[in-house]
Amino acid sequence: MRRPFTPSRLPLDPYVLALLGTVGLAALLPARGAAASVAEGAATGAVALLFFLYGARLSTREALDGLRHWRLHLTVLTCTFVLFPVLGLAARGLVPTLLTHPLHNGLLFLCLVPSTIQSSIAFTSIARGNVPAAICAGSFSSLAGIVLTPLLAAALLGGSAGGFSLGSLLKIVVQLLLPFLLGQALRRWVGGFLVRNKKVLGYVDRGSILLVVYTAFSAGMAAGIWHRVSVPRLGALVAVEAVLLAVMLLVSWYGAKRLGFGRADRIAIQFAGSKKSLAAGLPMASVLFGAQASLAVLPLMLFHQMQLMVCAVLARRRAGDCAPGADAELPAGHVVEVSPGVQHPAPQAR
């Protein structure tokens, strides 16, 4: 028997509340002058640290093991880096009727960001889908996004994202790719430390991203960007993103069925292929958009909370529909994360 779904059971991610608080702080006390230069330098270092940690945490062995299910991973990558961008480009027809050009640029950037790992795993687990496949699919998407997201942004957003200039590409390599590769190279020696101090390093992750958000929105306040956004435009943006999420949830679910995937795999494809990573997108936006990053990340922040709320309800419905004995196999006691620092036990293997 299904449990009733009430608004109180919808997840209002505490991390999103912290992000909104940081935006409010930047609006009231933006960094200016010398303080802005210090904050920008700290944010640059924070982005490098984030991608170093991403590289150090990604298990190469786990990723190679997942290659055996290449059709599923290719389907998720197609949803993330082909279907999403196509829909983002199609939304250009909504300018200027519903969206402004800056808001559409932010929406298109959202469509280029890789899939999230933690919440895809958690919702796949709740829905009793193929959790190992979700782990690998999210990891592959994050890895591909380090290269594909900046290149797609440069190609599709043009001057709004710095274009293909040597300086912008060098900035991407120095701030994103090199730290990630360094983390992978040192994983053998630092991996144990990261596992033992996972909770503490989770706060480092979140604190770094909050610093990036504060710097981006401070620059936006100094440039007067927020005078260009009205409440009706924000309402229109939320409506457009709701349609975008609904389309991707339907396409990933029924498209996977047409491709011959079983129920457990379809669940993993739906949750990994319909979501976008806030943790990866925010630092990338700070590198690609500079002073325009505040408007560029606004659609991503809204979409992130929307996807958590909708997918939480959907995952519970999928679990209620699951026939006895249809659970995906998981190691006993396996733990997954819905958002940084919030852990939920996965279903036990039967």
C-alpha positions, 0 to 999 in steps of 0.5 A: 500500500502506498504511503500518501505524499504530503508537502512536508515529505518533499526534500527542501535541500539544506544545502540549497538553503545555504546557497540562497543565504549566500546569495542574500549575503552577496546582495547585502554585503557584496565584495568590492574593490580589494575585497573582491580581488581577494575573494576572486583569488580564493574562489579560483583556488577553491575551484582547483581544490574541488576538481582535485578532490573530484579526481582523487575520489573517482575510482578508476577500477569502478569506472572500468568495471562499469564499461561492461554496461556500455549501452546504459552509460551511452544512453545516459551520456546521450540524454545529458550531452545531446538531448538536453542541449537540443532542448536548451537550443530550442528554448531560444524561441522563447526569447524575448517573449518569456525569457531574456537573453541572459536567462536563456544563456543560463538555461542553455548552460544548465543543459550542458552541465554533467549529471549528478552522482549522489542524488542519482544513486540515492533515488535509484536505490530508493526506487530499487533500480540498478544502483551500480549502474547509476554509480558508474553512469554518474561518474562517467558523466562527471568525467566527460563533463570536465571536457564536454561542458566547457567545449559545448558552452564555448561552441553554443554560447559563443562570446557569453562563455568566452569563445574559443580564445586561447586564454579561455581554454588555458583557464579551463585547463589550469583550473579544471582539468589539471587539478582533476588529473592531479587528483587521479594521479595521487589517488593511490596515496590520498584515497585512504585519507579521503575515505577516512575524512569523508565527512570533513572534506564534504564541508570543504566541498560545500564551503568552496562552492559557497565561496564561488557563489558569493564571489559570482553574485558579488560581481553581479551586484557590482555590475548591476545585473539583477536590475535586468531580472523581473519577478514575471521573468523568474516565474517564466523561467521556473515554468520553462524548467518544469517543462524541461524536467518533465520532458527529460523524465518522460524521454529517459523512461520511455526511450529506455524501454524502447531500447530494450532495457529492463526495469532496474536499468530504466530507473538508473537511466531516468534518474541519471539522465534527467538530472544536472550537477549543482556541485560541478556546474557552479565552479564551471560557471565561475570559470566560463562566465566571469562577472556574468556567472550570477545570472548563468547559475540562477537557472541551475540553482532553481532546477537543482531544487526542482529535480530533488523534489520531483525525483523524490516523489517519483522514486517513492512511487517507483518503489511502491510499484516494484514487484517483490524480489525485483530489487537491484542487488546491492552490497549489504549496508551500502550507503548513498548520499542524496545531497552532500553530507546527508546519507541514507541507507540503501535497500539490503540485498535479498 
